[in-house]
Amino acid sequence: MSEKLFTVAGVATDTKSNTRVRYANNLEIRTKVFLTAKYTNVHLVELNDSYDKFEACQVLLAMSEFAEYRDIIEQEIERIKRIDDEFSVKMYKKQRKLALANITAEQVLDLIK
C-alpha cells in the first residue's frame, strides 16, 4: 500500500453534517477549498513533520485542542487499521497464489517423497 504523507491534519464538517478527519499538505489552500465548499467547523493544524494518516491521527489525539473529537479520530484510526489489515490479507493471498503457480509437478513429487 502506498503511504502518502501529510503535513496538515484536522477535522471538518461537510454540508451533510459529517465530521471527519481531514488531511492535506497545504493549510491555506485546503482551508479555502473547505470554506468554498461550505464546510463548517474547519479545524486544521500544521504538523511539525510529514506523517501518514495513522501517525497524523496519533498526533491529533495528543493535542488537547482535538479532545472533543477523540471519538471521531479513534474511529478513523480503526478504519485505517481495517484497510491495512485487508490490504495485508490481499497481499498474502496474492503472494501465496504466485508461489503456488511457480511450483512444478516435479517439485511437488519431490516434496512428497
URCOR-V863892 format. One record per residue. N is the residue number from 1. RES is the residue in one letter. OMEGA is omega in degrees with one decimal (* if undefined). Layout:
BEGIN
n=N res=RES omega=OMEGA
n=N res=RES omega=OMEGA
END
This chain:
BEGIN
n=1 res=M omega=-179.9
n=2 res=S omega=-177.9
n=3 res=E omega=174.2
n=4 res=K omega=179.1
n=5 res=L omega=-176.5
n=6 res=F omega=178.8
n=7 res=T omega=179.4
n=8 res=V omega=176.4
n=9 res=A omega=178.7
n=10 res=G omega=179.2
n=11 res=V omega=175.1
n=12 res=A omega=-179.9
n=13 res=T omega=-178.5
n=14 res=D omega=-176.1
n=15 res=T omega=177.3
n=16 res=K omega=178.4
n=17 res=S omega=174.9
n=18 res=N omega=177.4
n=19 res=T omega=-177.8
n=20 res=R omega=173.8
n=21 res=V omega=-178.8
n=22 res=R omega=-177.9
n=23 res=Y omega=178.4
n=24 res=A omega=175.4
n=25 res=N omega=177.8
n=26 res=N omega=-175.1
n=27 res=L omega=-175.7
n=28 res=E omega=-178.5
n=29 res=I omega=-177.9
n=30 res=R omega=178.1
n=31 res=T omega=178.0
n=32 res=K omega=179.1
n=33 res=V omega=-179.7
n=34 res=F omega=-178.3
n=35 res=L omega=176.4
n=36 res=T omega=179.9
n=37 res=A omega=177.1
n=38 res=K omega=173.2
n=39 res=Y omega=177.2
n=40 res=T omega=175.9
n=41 res=N omega=179.6
n=42 res=V omega=-178.3
n=43 res=H omega=-179.3
n=44 res=L omega=176.4
n=45 res=V omega=173.7
n=46 res=E omega=178.9
n=47 res=L omega=-176.8
n=48 res=N omega=-179.7
n=49 res=D omega=174.9
n=50 res=S omega=-178.1
n=51 res=Y omega=169.8
n=52 res=D omega=-174.6
n=53 res=K omega=-179.4
n=54 res=F omega=-179.1
n=55 res=E omega=179.3
n=56 res=A omega=177.4
n=57 res=C omega=178.1
n=58 res=Q omega=178.5
n=59 res=V omega=179.5
n=60 res=L omega=178.7
n=61 res=L omega=-178.1
n=62 res=A omega=-178.8
n=63 res=M omega=-179.0
n=64 res=S omega=-178.2
n=65 res=E omega=177.8
n=66 res=F omega=-178.3
n=67 res=A omega=-178.4
n=68 res=E omega=179.5
n=69 res=Y omega=-175.5
n=70 res=R omega=-178.7
n=71 res=D omega=-179.4
n=72 res=I omega=-179.6
n=73 res=I omega=178.5
n=74 res=E omega=175.2
n=75 res=Q omega=177.8
n=76 res=E omega=177.9
n=77 res=I omega=178.2
n=78 res=E omega=177.8
n=79 res=R omega=179.8
n=80 res=I omega=178.4
n=81 res=K omega=-179.1
n=82 res=R omega=177.8
n=83 res=I omega=179.3
n=84 res=D omega=179.0
n=85 res=D omega=179.4
n=86 res=E omega=179.1
n=87 res=F omega=179.7
n=88 res=S omega=179.6
n=89 res=V omega=178.9
n=90 res=K omega=179.6
n=91 res=M omega=179.1
n=92 res=Y omega=-179.9
n=93 res=K omega=-179.8
n=94 res=K omega=179.2
n=95 res=Q omega=178.7
n=96 res=R omega=179.4
n=97 res=K omega=178.1
n=98 res=L omega=179.6
n=99 res=A omega=178.9
n=100 res=L omega=-179.5
n=101 res=A omega=-178.2
n=102 res=N omega=179.1
n=103 res=I omega=179.1
n=104 res=T omega=178.4
n=105 res=A omega=179.7
n=106 res=E omega=179.0
n=107 res=Q omega=176.7
n=108 res=V omega=178.8
n=109 res=L omega=178.0
n=110 res=D omega=179.7
n=111 res=L omega=-179.2
n=112 res=I omega=-176.0
n=113 res=K omega=*
END
